[in-house]
Amino acid sequence: MLDKIVEKTKERVSENKKVNSLDRLKYKILNIDVKFNYPFKKALSSDDIAIIAEVKKASPSKGLIAENFDYVNIAKEYEAAGASAISVLTEPYFFQGSDDYLKKIAKNVKIPVLRKDFVVDEYMIYEAKLLGASAVLLIAAILSDEQLEQYLTITRVLGMSAIVEAHDENEIKRAIDAGADIVGVNNRNLKDFSVDIENSIRLRRCVDEDIIFISESGIKTKEDIARLKENNVDAVLIGETLMKSPDKKVMIRELKNG
Ligand SMILES: O=P(O)(O)OC[C@@H](O)[C@@H](O)c1c[nH]c2ccccc12
């Protein structure tokens, strides 16, 4: 599955490059009024556990998640409920995401926005910047050590942050060696879709306290959050539970204060 997504993403990048070359994107970035001030990392640096709320229409493991996908209002509700940041899926073929969702959401909320996609080319980081994102996801399993290091540097030059996603000790070591300052452990195994939040708890001890540690996927209850908090997790990334909840405000408050 992951290989298929990567392949399709590479095709998408080469199509986009035909419309706007990388040089053209860089030129645009220099000519728009953008800030270079790392808001994503700042938003996750509070004392309490931070919630990154995800705007997600569908996924390969769950199919269609949101029948009613009023994405700008969903993002505004997340913000009003106290989410620290918003994650927006932009991958179109497997997650029914869109760059347009990200662009419109970033314009309509004040909290920082993460571009959730399968970055396989530096081009996608420049695109993310132009769309209004403050951060990108870098999945260690699909990038070489050199790419990780290079892409982290690009995000820094652009005033952005990167979550480096890891699934095991080896990927965590690679993330840290590449210079990651935010590490996310995906509780969902992208190879077989199985979910276990103990995965991030187990791997927490492999990451120093000065690196922001995020637990991603499969988080459903305030008990899950309490357990993650107890284990020094700095932030959680939650999609499906929030997308399926009819009152996102109540849900986020319950998760945060429960
Ligand atoms: O909907 P969930 O189980 O709460 O998961 C959200 C988020 O962690 C998940 O969408 C995700 C984490 N890492 C990814 C990488 C690619 C695509 C999606 C993801």
PDBQT file of the ligand as one rigid body, heavy atoms in Angstrom, charges set to zero:
ROOT
HETATM    1  O1  LIG A 301      -7.709   9.066  12.190  1.00  0.00    +0.000 OA
HETATM    2  P1  LIG A 301      -6.741   8.713  13.273  1.00  0.00    +0.000 P 
HETATM    3  O2  LIG A 301      -6.658   7.255  13.552  1.00  0.00    +0.000 OA
HETATM    4  O3  LIG A 301      -6.988   9.528  14.520  1.00  0.00    +0.000 OA
HETATM    5  O4  LIG A 301      -5.268   9.134  12.719  1.00  0.00    +0.000 OA
HETATM    6  C1  LIG A 301      -4.921  10.482  12.443  1.00  0.00    +0.000 C 
HETATM    7  C2  LIG A 301      -3.509  10.536  11.855  1.00  0.00    +0.000 C 
HETATM    8  O5  LIG A 301      -2.606  10.116  12.820  1.00  0.00    +0.000 OA
HETATM    9  C3  LIG A 301      -3.385   9.671  10.590  1.00  0.00    +0.000 C 
HETATM   10  O6  LIG A 301      -4.244  10.218   9.649  1.00  0.00    +0.000 OA
HETATM   11  C4  LIG A 301      -1.968   9.574  10.032  1.00  0.00    +0.000 A 
HETATM   12  C5  LIG A 301      -0.826   9.521  10.737  1.00  0.00    +0.000 A 
HETATM   13  N1  LIG A 301       0.253   9.436   9.935  1.00  0.00    +0.000 N 
HETATM   14  C6  LIG A 301      -0.176   9.421   8.659  1.00  0.00    +0.000 A 
HETATM   15  C7  LIG A 301       0.532   9.369   7.483  1.00  0.00    +0.000 A 
HETATM   16  C8  LIG A 301      -0.172   9.428   6.325  1.00  0.00    +0.000 A 
HETATM   17  C9  LIG A 301      -1.564   9.504   6.314  1.00  0.00    +0.000 A 
HETATM   18  C10 LIG A 301      -2.287   9.548   7.490  1.00  0.00    +0.000 A 
HETATM   19  C11 LIG A 301      -1.607   9.518   8.676  1.00  0.00    +0.000 A 
ENDROOT
TORSDOF 0
